[in-house]
Amino acid sequence: MSDLPETASQTAGPYVHIGCTPNAAGLTGVYPEDMGARMITAQATGPRIALTGLILDGDGAPMGDAMIEAWHPDAAGRFAGDPLADPHATGFGRAATDATGRYRFETIKPGAIALPAGGMQAAHITLWIVARGINIGLHTRAYFADDPALGADPVLSGIKDRDRVGTLLAHPDGGGTYRFDIRVQGADETVFFDA
């Protein structure tokens, strides 16, 4: 059995991005707009940001067939559906990478998240990635490198290999843009979580 290669239908790619984001794949007329294309309306409160970056395979090559989803709370740390959550921030986005492996989300900077047992998680965006060769979607987080609360975040504090914490940091790239490259394999592999 180990000599048999996986087929396309046995992986979480490479076609998921076509079915879930047909407009991005050039298949117009299926939906007026791909689900998750807009994460906020003009009335959303909080600083506007863009999260952008590349998704790279184990050889460092851009993955032009990936799809990435993003979840985060509003600027006050409340998720959609929570009491008093900002109704103009959905907290959900979905994007396909372009031919160069690049993705982009335009949203608001999320707030820190209160833990049920007390304490706070530093502000972050949860990401889920599917693409060719990935059997199960990959979960990771993009924290903001300029956030002074990073040192108190319980998830970041729990990473034993401290050199890998940097793979979870989105860095300011000017004009409210944060860059977060995702490496699915290799020496600089992004930290992924069991979820």
Salt bridges, closest charged atoms under 4 A:
GLU33 OE2 - ARG38 NE 2.65
ASP57 OD2 - ARG132 NH1 3.63
ASP65 OD2 - ARG132 NE 3.27
GLU69 OE2 - ARG94 NH2 2.68
GLU106 OE2 - ARG104 NE 2.95
ASP146 OD1 - LYS109 NZ 3.59
ASP181 OD1 - ARG179 NE 2.96
